[in-house]
Structure formats: C-alpha cells, structure tokens
Amino acid sequence: MVLFSLTVREVKKLLPLLGILTLFSHCKVEQRIVGLWLVEKVQIGGQTMTPQAKWTRLDPDQSQASGNGWSQHTVGYWQYDPPSKQLSIVNTNGVKDEFGGFTLEAIDGKNMTWSREEDGESVQVFLRKTNKIPQAASDKLLGAWRPRTEDPAAAREGAPYIFLRWDRVIVSRQKDEKRQYGACRTHGRRNGLQVSLYEEPLRREVWSYAFDAEENLILERMEDGEKIMMRYERIDYIPQ
C-alpha cells in the first residue's frame, strides 16, 4: 500500500531544503571538531599507548596547534571533508606527515575518535575535549628545590639546591659553594631526567623522578650498582 507519493515538481521543491539540511549537518560536525582536545590513548595494532599530556587545539578559523603539557611544538591548519570523513591536520613548522589525514570515526560533544593505517597497521586515536592545557609530569619539575634536611641520602651525597628553568638550563648550588650550570632534558614517554653539568670533565647524570603525596620531588639513579635516592621540597627563592 502506498502511503504517499511525490510528483517530480514536488521533489524539485524539496531538493534545496535537503541541500540545506546536508550543509547544516556538515557544519554541525565541524563545529564539534573545534576545540581543545586531550589525546587519551593511541592504539597501534594490538598495543595501547598513553602519550604524556598530548593535546591538539583546532580553532574555528581552521588554524591548529599541538603540544605536550605546557610546551607547544607544532602549528598549522586543519581541514575536514564531509563526504569522505577525512580530517587533515597539516603542520607548517614541522615534517610532513607521510601517512596523511585521519578518518573521523566518531564524535560527540566530549569525545572524538580518529583512525588510519600506518605501515600496514591499524591506528586509532582517542581524544577527549577539555578546557585547559594539561600539565605534564615534566612541567612540575620547573622551579627551585632544596634537599629535605631529614633525608640521610641527601646529607650523605651533599645534595645541592637546584633550579630548573624553562629554557632547559639547570642551576645547582651546594652549601657554601658557587653555582654550577648545566643542561637538562626530560624523556618524552617516561619520567626520566638527564642532567649534563658544564664542568671539566663534563659530567652527565640520568635520573628517574616522581612526586609523593605532598608534591615533594623524588630523584633516583644507579651508581656502581647502588641506588641513590634523594628527596627535595619546593622553595620560592634561589639560595645565594
């Protein structure tokens, strides 16, 4: 039984309306894409990885920026093609992405999923919308620290006061001694800190770091088969 039928003329009248509705649907998807997104996890084949405070910001003017924690490292633009559901993110200050764009698998007000293939393996990226750039563990290292006086390891090793600057320079000073300067860098996927002090000969140390419940800094490293651990507390001055 035919419930209704449309004449050719009536169909032609509806076509502009259908076009408007399709355009509105596409615009709505692009509006959902806009925002600050935190990369919660990446699945490559059968492995799941959790990037350290990785974020990307997709702006209404189709510009984009991304980074880890408080460090922004790429900028560029983004494009979305509704028919193919392809989301392209182009960095204008970095290396060209050889794998191209992503397929927008799913998106709602709070979550978004991208997918593509890299070297024959399926890749999925899971993102969550946020209103604040996340703080990485390495960001918490910045600032001035002094050794905890009750820490026997700190007393035995003569632990210095340390000041980690935003420009990856470390300043250290032991009691009654002059300041020493060096370079420091953090590991991108684990809580590792490499320190190279500018002295003769050049001295390099590799530490792992963590923070306790009171936000004290804990540094650990191995030396001659022995674990060295020192605790630091944050201060708001640089000892003279």
Secondary structure, DSSP 4 states (H G I P E B T S, - for coil): -------HHHHHHHHHHHHHHHHHHHHHHHHHH-EEEEEEEEEETTEEE--SSEEEEE-TTSEEEEEETTEEEEEEEEEEETTTTEEEEEESSS---TT--EEEEEE-SSEEEEEEEETTEEEEEEEEEESSPPPPGGGGG-EEEEE-TT-HHHHHHTPPEEEE-TTSEEEEE-TTS--EEEEEEE-SSSSEEEEEE-SSS-EEEEEEEEE-TT--EEEEEEETTEEEEEEEEEESS---
